[in-house]
Amino acid sequence: MKLLFILFVFGIATAVQVGISDDITVGGLSSGAFMAVQTHVALSETVKGAAVFAGGPYFCAMADFATANTNCMALGTNIDIDHLISVIKDNEAKGLVDSSENLAGSNVYVFSGTKDYTVNPKVNQNTQAFYEKLGANVESLFDFDAAHTMPTEDFGAICTVSMPPYIGKCGLNGAQVSLQHLHQDKVSNKLGETSAPNVFSIPQSTDGTVMGGEAFAYIPTACQSDDADCSLHVVFHGCLQTIKDIQMQYVESTGYNEVAEANDMVILYPQAVSKSSGNPYGCWDWWGFINNDYATNQGKQIAEVKRLIDLLKSGDLKEAKQVYPRETLKE
């Protein structure tokens, strides 16, 4: 599918031709990993796979904050996978999630560091078992010496310590290895040189209490032509990783953009928002602090992510803007 949309650069319209295929996946860290799983399940007709860095199975918290903190983070026990799958079936019957049959054969990548004391590795093991029970093609990495962090090759804090910006210099390009599994035979070992003018902001339509004011997208040079046929990967940051918390580090320094530039892939970075009441750390809603529809297509965050995906596919990005007017990303 070849699409055309118009991007506005500091108020000046610039015609940019961008081709986006139906090869769409999601991924994330921590609360973003939980968000990736529930987005994958709710939108499985559109979303073909998920990368889960320190996150649990669908509806793990069962709309309960205490369960989220214990079973789905600290302990990794008392997670009833059969019950969670029955919830999917019930939601499917009500039209609240896409057909669970779409999950069979989908590619899923699951990562948990051996020194992750925030989300117990047992939680991720349950995620693997959950997806395997649904027939997904799961690749996992559980024996890597890392804390609660997004692993990169050479950017961030000490890999074995959980500390801001929760991006770890681990000698492992988590973005690349996960995308190689999700988009098999499409992602090589090569990395591209990122270009600042390829970073765009896109307004988010929520009221500012549900999500931030704008999402970001990295659109490689190769995808900015009418004969492009680029995959799309949606990346969810974790708690304390919003633009307010760590500025553009998650958008620019987690390794996704280099993979995208070399492999004809667009990366979309939706943004959560921190609120003193209910969500002070800017997490994604995976336990129901907005409402109990959070894990369905009626959930406000999932619905907005679907709108952003559809917006990219339709090409109607009249309000999008180039973040940088010149080459600054790599200076």
C-alpha positions as CSV (number, residue, x, y, z in Angstrom):
1,M,0.0,0.0,0.0
2,K,1.5,3.3,-1.1
3,L,0.4,6.4,0.6
4,L,0.9,10.2,0.3
5,F,0.7,12.6,3.1
6,I,1.6,16.3,3.7
7,L,3.9,17.3,6.5
8,F,4.1,20.9,7.8
9,V,7.5,22.1,8.7
10,F,7.3,25.0,11.2
11,G,4.0,26.0,9.6
12,I,5.2,25.5,6.0
13,A,3.5,22.6,4.1
14,T,6.0,20.1,2.6
15,A,4.7,17.3,0.3
16,V,6.2,14.1,1.5
17,Q,5.3,10.8,-0.1
18,V,5.4,7.9,2.4
19,G,4.5,4.3,1.7
20,I,3.4,2.2,4.7
21,S,2.5,-1.5,4.4
22,D,0.2,-3.6,6.6
23,D,3.3,-5.0,8.3
24,I,2.6,-3.4,11.7
25,T,3.9,-4.4,15.2
26,V,4.2,-2.9,18.7
27,G,6.7,-3.0,21.5
28,G,7.6,-1.4,24.8
29,L,9.4,-1.5,28.1
30,S,7.7,-1.9,31.5
31,S,4.3,-0.3,31.5
32,G,5.0,0.2,27.8
33,A,5.4,-3.6,27.5
34,F,2.1,-4.2,29.2
35,M,0.6,-1.6,26.9
36,A,2.1,-3.4,23.9
37,V,0.6,-6.7,24.9
38,Q,-2.9,-5.3,25.4
39,T,-2.7,-3.3,22.2
40,H,-1.6,-6.4,20.3
41,V,-4.6,-8.4,21.7
42,A,-7.1,-5.6,21.2
43,L,-6.0,-4.7,17.7
44,S,-4.7,-8.0,16.4
45,E,-6.4,-7.5,13.1
46,T,-4.0,-4.6,12.6
47,V,-1.1,-5.4,14.8
48,K,0.8,-8.5,13.8
49,G,3.3,-8.9,16.6
50,A,4.7,-7.6,19.9
51,A,8.1,-7.0,21.7
52,V,7.7,-7.3,25.4
53,F,10.6,-5.9,27.5
54,A,9.7,-6.5,31.2
55,G,6.0,-6.9,30.9
56,G,3.2,-9.3,31.7
57,P,0.3,-11.1,29.8
58,Y,-2.9,-9.4,28.8
59,F,-5.1,-8.1,31.6
60,C,-2.6,-9.4,34.2
61,A,-3.6,-6.8,36.8
62,M,-7.3,-7.5,36.3
63,A,-8.1,-3.8,36.8
64,D,-6.7,-3.8,40.3
65,F,-3.7,-1.8,41.4
66,A,-2.7,-4.2,44.3
67,T,-2.7,-7.1,41.9
68,A,-0.6,-5.1,39.4
69,N,2.0,-4.4,42.1
70,T,2.2,-7.9,43.5
71,N,1.3,-10.7,41.0
72,C,2.3,-8.7,37.9
73,M,5.5,-7.0,39.2
74,A,7.0,-8.1,42.5
75,L,6.1,-11.8,42.6
76,G,5.1,-13.1,39.2
77,T,2.9,-15.7,40.9
78,N,-0.8,-16.3,40.9
79,I,-1.2,-15.3,37.3
80,D,-4.0,-17.5,35.9
81,I,-3.3,-17.7,32.2
82,D,-6.4,-19.7,31.4
83,H,-8.5,-17.0,33.1
84,L,-6.8,-14.2,31.2
85,I,-7.5,-16.0,27.9
86,S,-11.1,-16.5,29.0
87,V,-11.3,-12.7,29.4
88,I,-10.0,-12.3,25.9
89,K,-12.7,-14.6,24.6
90,D,-15.4,-12.7,26.5
91,N,-14.1,-9.4,25.2
92,E,-14.0,-10.9,21.7
93,A,-17.6,-12.0,21.9
94,K,-18.5,-8.4,22.9
95,G,-16.6,-6.9,20.0
96,L,-14.1,-5.3,22.5
97,V,-11.0,-7.0,21.0
98,D,-10.2,-8.4,17.6
99,S,-10.4,-12.2,17.0
100,S,-7.9,-14.1,19.2
101,E,-7.3,-16.4,16.2
102,N,-5.2,-13.5,14.8
103,L,-2.6,-14.2,17.6
104,A,-1.8,-17.7,16.4
105,G,1.4,-17.5,14.4
106,S,2.1,-13.9,15.3
107,N,5.7,-13.2,16.2
108,V,6.4,-12.2,19.8
109,Y,9.7,-11.3,21.5
110,V,10.0,-11.4,25.3
111,F,13.0,-10.0,27.3
112,S,13.7,-10.0,31.0
113,G,17.1,-9.2,32.6
114,T,18.4,-11.4,35.4
115,K,18.8,-8.3,37.6
116,D,15.3,-6.9,37.1
117,Y,13.9,-6.3,40.5
118,T,11.0,-4.1,39.3
119,V,9.2,-6.6,37.2
120,N,10.0,-10.1,38.3
121,P,11.3,-12.3,35.5
122,K,8.6,-14.8,36.4
123,V,6.1,-12.3,35.0
124,N,7.8,-12.5,31.6
125,Q,7.9,-16.2,31.7
126,N,4.1,-16.1,32.2
127,T,4.0,-13.8,29.1
128,Q,5.8,-16.4,27.1
129,A,3.5,-19.1,28.3
130,F,0.4,-17.0,27.6
131,Y,1.4,-16.3,24.0
132,E,2.5,-19.8,23.4
133,K,-0.9,-21.1,24.6
134,L,-2.5,-18.8,22.0
135,G,-0.2,-20.3,19.3
136,A,2.2,-17.4,18.8
137,N,5.8,-17.8,17.6
138,V,7.7,-16.6,20.7
139,E,11.4,-15.9,21.1
140,S,12.6,-15.1,24.6
141,L,15.8,-14.0,26.3
142,F,15.8,-14.5,30.1
143,D,19.5,-15.1,30.9
144,F,20.9,-11.7,30.1
145,D,22.6,-9.7,32.8
146,A,20.5,-6.6,32.9
147,A,18.3,-4.6,35.3
148,H,14.9,-3.0,34.6
149,T,16.1,-1.1,31.5
150,M,15.7,-0.9,27.8
151,P,18.9,-2.6,26.5
152,T,21.0,-0.8,23.9
153,E,24.4,-1.4,22.4
154,D,26.2,1.7,23.9
155,F,23.8,4.3,25.2
156,G,22.4,5.0,28.7
157,A,23.1,4.1,32.3
158,I,24.9,1.0,33.7
159,C,23.1,-2.0,32.4
160,T,22.8,-3.9,35.7
161,V,21.4,-1.0,37.7
162,S,17.9,0.3,37.4
163,M,18.3,4.1,37.2
164,P,17.2,7.0,34.9
165,P,16.8,7.2,32.0
166,Y,16.0,3.4,32.3
167,I,17.9,2.9,29.1
168,G,20.9,0.6,29.6
169,K,24.3,0.5,28.0
170,C,24.2,-3.3,27.7
171,G,26.2,-4.3,24.6
172,L,22.8,-5.6,23.2
173,N,20.7,-3.8,20.7
174,G,17.3,-4.7,22.0
175,A,15.6,-2.8,19.3
176,Q,17.4,-4.7,16.6
177,V,17.1,-8.2,18.0
178,S,13.4,-7.8,18.7
179,L,12.6,-6.3,15.3
180,Q,14.5,-9.0,13.6
181,H,12.1,-11.5,15.2
182,L,9.0,-9.5,14.7
183,H,9.8,-8.7,11.1
184,Q,11.5,-11.8,10.0
185,D,13.5,-11.7,6.7
186,K,13.0,-7.9,6.6
187,V,15.4,-6.6,9.2
188,S,19.1,-7.1,8.6
189,N,22.2,-6.7,10.9
190,K,22.9,-3.3,9.3
191,L,22.2,0.0,11.1
192,G,21.6,3.3,9.3
193,E,22.8,6.8,10.1
194,T,19.8,8.7,11.6
195,S,18.9,12.1,10.2
196,A,17.4,14.9,12.3
197,P,14.9,16.1,9.7
198,N,13.3,12.6,9.8
199,V,12.0,13.1,13.3
200,F,8.4,14.4,13.3
201,S,5.8,15.3,15.9
202,I,2.1,14.4,15.5
203,P,-0.6,15.9,17.7
204,Q,-2.4,13.4,20.0
205,S,-6.1,14.0,20.2
206,T,-6.7,13.2,23.9
207,D,-7.4,16.0,26.3
208,G,-4.0,15.9,28.0
209,T,-5.1,13.9,31.0
210,V,-5.0,10.5,29.2
211,M,-1.9,11.0,27.0
212,G,0.5,13.8,26.2
213,G,0.0,16.5,23.6
214,E,2.1,14.9,20.8
215,A,3.5,11.7,19.6
216,F,6.7,11.4,17.6
217,A,7.6,9.5,14.5
218,Y,10.9,8.6,12.9
219,I,10.3,8.4,9.1
220,P,13.4,7.2,7.3
221,T,14.6,8.9,4.1
222,A,13.9,5.7,2.2
223,C,10.2,5.8,3.3
224,Q,9.7,9.3,2.0
225,S,9.0,8.3,-1.6
226,D,5.9,7.2,-3.5
227,D,7.3,3.8,-4.2
228,A,8.2,3.0,-0.6
229,D,6.6,0.0,1.2
230,C,7.7,0.5,4.8
231,S,6.8,-1.5,7.9
232,L,5.5,0.3,11.0
233,H,6.6,-0.4,14.6
234,V,4.9,1.4,17.5
235,V,7.1,1.8,20.6
236,F,5.7,2.5,24.1
237,H,8.1,4.1,26.6
238,G,8.0,3.0,30.2
239,C,7.2,4.9,33.4
240,L,9.4,7.9,34.1
241,Q,10.3,8.0,30.4
242,T,8.0,10.7,29.1
243,I,9.4,13.7,27.3
244,K,9.0,15.6,30.5
245,D,11.1,13.1,32.4
246,I,13.9,12.3,29.9
247,Q,13.3,14.7,27.0
248,M,13.9,13.0,23.6
249,Q,16.1,10.2,24.9
250,Y,13.6,7.4,24.4
251,V,12.7,8.7,20.9
252,E,16.3,9.2,19.8
253,S,18.6,6.9,21.7
254,T,17.0,3.5,22.1
255,G,18.3,2.2,18.8
256,Y,15.1,1.9,16.9
257,N,15.7,4.8,14.5
258,E,19.0,3.3,13.3
259,V,17.3,0.0,12.6
260,A,14.5,1.8,10.8
261,E,16.8,3.9,8.6
262,A,18.6,0.7,7.4
263,N,15.5,-1.4,6.9
264,D,12.7,0.7,5.5
265,M,10.6,1.0,8.7
266,V,8.7,3.8,10.3
267,I,8.8,4.1,14.1
268,L,5.9,5.7,16.0
269,Y,6.4,6.8,19.6
270,P,3.1,7.6,21.3
271,Q,3.4,9.6,24.6
272,A,1.8,9.0,27.9
273,V,1.5,11.8,30.5
274,S,2.2,12.1,34.2
275,K,-0.6,13.3,36.5
276,S,-0.3,13.9,40.2
277,S,-3.6,12.0,40.7
278,G,-3.6,8.4,39.6
279,N,-0.5,8.4,37.4
280,P,2.4,10.5,38.8
281,Y,5.1,8.6,36.9
282,G,3.7,8.8,33.4
283,C,2.9,5.1,33.0
284,W,0.7,3.6,30.4
285,D,-2.7,2.4,31.8
286,W,-2.4,-1.4,32.4
287,W,-4.3,-1.6,35.7
288,G,-7.3,0.7,35.1
289,F,-6.4,4.1,36.5
290,I,-8.4,5.7,33.6
291,N,-11.3,3.3,33.5
292,N,-11.9,-0.5,33.3
293,D,-12.0,-0.4,29.5
294,Y,-8.2,0.1,29.4
295,A,-7.3,-3.2,27.8
296,T,-10.0,-3.1,25.0
297,N,-10.6,-1.2,21.8
298,Q,-12.7,1.2,23.9
299,G,-9.8,2.1,26.2
300,K,-8.9,5.7,25.6
301,Q,-5.2,5.1,25.1
302,I,-5.6,2.1,22.8
303,A,-8.2,4.0,20.8
304,E,-5.8,6.9,20.4
305,V,-3.0,4.6,19.3
306,K,-5.3,3.1,16.7
307,R,-6.2,6.6,15.5
308,L,-2.5,7.4,15.1
309,I,-1.8,4.1,13.2
310,D,-4.8,4.9,10.9
311,L,-3.6,8.4,10.5
312,L,-0.2,7.2,9.3
313,K,-1.8,4.7,7.0
314,S,-4.2,7.2,5.5
315,G,-1.6,9.9,5.0
316,D,-3.7,12.6,6.6
317,L,-1.0,14.3,8.7
318,K,-1.7,17.9,8.0
319,E,-0.7,19.0,11.5
320,A,2.5,17.0,11.8
321,K,5.7,19.0,12.1
322,Q,9.4,18.4,11.6
323,V,11.1,18.5,15.1
324,Y,14.4,19.7,13.8
325,P,14.9,22.1,11.0
326,R,18.5,20.9,10.3
327,E,20.9,18.1,11.1
328,T,21.2,18.1,14.8
329,L,20.4,14.6,15.9
330,K,23.9,13.3,15.5
331,E,25.9,16.5,16.1
